[in-house]
Amino acid sequence: MSYLMESTKEGQRLILQERANPSSVRLLQAGLCRGQRVADIGCGSGAVIPTMLDIVGNDGSVMGVDMSQERVDEARKLVRGARNAVVQLGALPATGLPDAAFDFTWSQFVFEYLREPDVALRELIRVTRPGGRVAVADIDGHGLAFWPRPAAIEEGIEPFMSALSATGFDFYIGRKLFTLFRKAGLQDVSVHLSSLYISAGADSRLVADYTQRFEVLAPVAIKTFGDERRYRQFADAYLALLADPDALKYAVVLTVVGTRQR
């Protein structure tokens, strides 16, 4: 797989996102509990691993896997001193992890980038022990829920989505996960809805977050917009919306959980 958002600043952006919107609720909804052996596939800079360690306790363990050596190095630094946390290089759909090694396998904000999410899901199932849980948390309609809807944003949404979709990015992967889990043969499949963010009014963190996103995505998006000026107008209008004290912005995450057959 390739990571559309890769940049030298991405690790810090992921950490700030996790601090603002902790994954603890999603992990607990998915059934993570004390003593479990956990795999965090696509762990990025390791922002979620400390929360996982708090939940599984000293009797559990966490294995983080990411495709970026830079992210792996950041994650290792973050969990330094934790005897029950290991981070290594690897990527979907071939993580290099052993068969049936984990009680709980987790992947968050990764499937949106995958052209073949069904193949990736089979890999998560493979590394999970029979009777263990597989959980995938991802966005649905990310960046598309806001009000008011200025004309400059309305006009730019279609080319922006088209540009990202051409890379394999799926704005609506969240709603597709339930069907993927069922077709993969997972049992007792459940779905949990949570917020990635709810921003009523100006939000400086989101402005910084999306400023970085628009800069990283510029080489991909400008081609679809036709010229840089049109793209910058769209990006500036979106950032102005995030800074608008009278505007509402929100994004949802769907966490889908299933049990591997015994």
N, C-alpha and C positions, 0 to 999 in steps of 0.2 A: 504494500500500500504506500501511497504518498500522502504527506500531510500538508494540506493547503495553507495552513496558518504558520508554517515554520518561519521563525526569525530568532535573532539573538535575544529578543525581549519576551519571547513567548512563555518561557518558564515562569517569569515573574507575573505575567498577566494571568496565568492559570492559578497561581498561588493567591493573588488578590481576588479572583473570582470565587475561589473556594472559601476564603475568609468572609466574603460578603454573603455568600449563600452556601453554608456548610452542607455536606452530603450526608451528615449523620442520620437525618430523617429517612432519606432514601435507603441507606444501608440497613437500618433497623426494620423498615417496611419490608425489605427483601429477605429478612430473616437472619442477618448476620448476628452471631452470638459468641459467647465466651468459649474459648478453647478450639476454635476452628482454624483450619489451615486455609488461607485465603490466597488467591491469585488476582492481582489487579492488572489486567491486560490493557496496555495503553495508558500507563500510569502518569505519563508526562513528567513534570518536575516533582512528582511524589506528593502533591498537595493533600491527597485524600488518605495517604498511608498512616499518618499519625492518628487520625480518627479511627481507622480500622484497628490499629494497635490498642487504642483505648477500649474498644469494644471486645476484642478477642482476648485481651489480658495476657498475662505471662505464659499461660498454657497454650495460647494460639500462636500463629505466625502469619506473616504476610510476605508474598513474593511479588515484587513489582517488575513489570516488563514494559519496555518502550523501545521504539524503533530508532530514536535519536540518541546518539552517544552524549550529546550535550544535556538532554533531559535526564538521561540516566545518571550522569555526574551530579546534576542538581539534586536529584532525588536521593542519591547516596549521601550527599552532604546534609540533606534535611533529616534523614533518619539515622545519622551517625550516632553510635552509642546504643542503639536498640539491638539487642542480641537476637531478637526474633523477627528481624526484617532484612530482606535481601532484595537488591535491585539488579536486574541484568538486561542486556540488550536482546531484543527480539521483536517480532512484528506479526500481526495477523496477515495471512491465514496460517503461517507456520511459525509458532512461537518457540519451538525447540524444547518445550516443557515435557516432562514425562506423562504417560498415560495415567488417568485416574488418580492424580496425586493430590487433589484439593477437595475440601468439603464445600467450598463456596468460591465460585469464579465470577468475577465482576469486570465489566467494561463500561466506562462512562464517557460520553461525548467522543466516541470513536466511530461507531457504525455510520454516522452521518457522512463520513468521508469515504466509505467503502463502496466499490462498484459491485462487489459480490458479497453482500452481508450474510447470505445463506451459507456460503463456504466458511466465513469467519465464525459463524455460530457453531458449525460442526466442530471447529477447533476448540471452542470453549467447552463444548460438551465432552470432547475427547479427554481433556485434562481434568475433568471433574469426576470424582468417584461415583459409582452407582449409588443412588439415593442422595447424592449431593445436589446443591442448588447452583443454577446458572442465572445470573442477573445482568441485564443490559439496561442502562439508563441513557436516554437520549432526547434531544430536542424535538419539538413538533411546531413547525411554523416559526422558527427562530427569526426574530427581527421583523416579523410581519404584523404584529399585534400592537397597534398604537392609535391614538386619537388626540388631536385632529389629524387629518391626512392631507397635507399641503400638496398642491399640484406638482411641484418639483419632485417630491418623493413618489407620488403616484406614477409619474412618467418614467421615473428611473427604476422602479421596482422590477419591471419585466426584464429589461436588459441585464440588470444586476443578477437576478435569479438565473437567467439564461447562461450568463458567463460562468457562474459557480456550478450550475447543473452540468455543464459541458465537461467539467473536471471529475464528475462522479459524485459531487456533493448532493445530498438529498435533504431538502428543507423539511420533508414530511416523514422522515424515517421513524419517528416516534410511534405514529399510528400503525405502522406496518409491522412492528416487532411482534405483536401478539400472534399474528398469522404465521410469521416466520418460526416462532417457538412451537406452535402447534404442528406445523408441517415437518419440523425437525424431530418430532416424536417426544418432546418433553412433556412431562405430566404435571398436573395440578398448576397449570399456568395462570398467573394472576397479574393484574395491571394496577399500578399505583400512580396517581397524578400529584405532582408537586410543582412549585414555582422555581424557575431559575432566577428570576427577578420580578419584582413588582415595583415600578417606579412611578409614584404619583408626584409630579413636579420635577424640578431640575435635579439632575443626578450627575455629579462630577465624576464618579467612578465609571459610570457607563460612557460618559463622554470620552474619558481617557481610553477605555477599553475599545470603543468603536473607532476612535482616531487611529489606534494601532491596527485594527482590523482593516480599515479602508486603505491604509498605507501598504500593508502586506498584500492585499488583494488587487491593488492597482494594476500591476502588469497583466493580470488575467482579465479584469473587468474592462479596462480601457478599450480593448479590442472589440468588445461587444457594443460599447457605447459609441464607438466610431472615432472619438477624439477625447483627449484628456480633459478638455474644458467641460464637456457635458458630464463626465464622470465626477469631476471635482464639484460641480454644481449640485449633483445628487448627494454626494458625501457631505458637503457643507450643510445642505438642507436637513439631512438626517441628524447631524450633530446638533444643529440648532433646535431640532425637536427634542432631543435628549436634554438640552439645557433649558427648555421652555417650562416655566413654573406652572403653567396651566395645562400641560399635556400629560397623558397617561401612557406608559409603556409597560408591557409585560411579556414574559416568555414562560412557557411551560415545559416540563420534563415528564416523560412517561417512563416509568421503571417497570420492566416486565421480568417476571421471575418464573422459572420452571424447574422441575426436579428431573434429574437423569434417571431413566429406568434402571431398576435393579437387575 
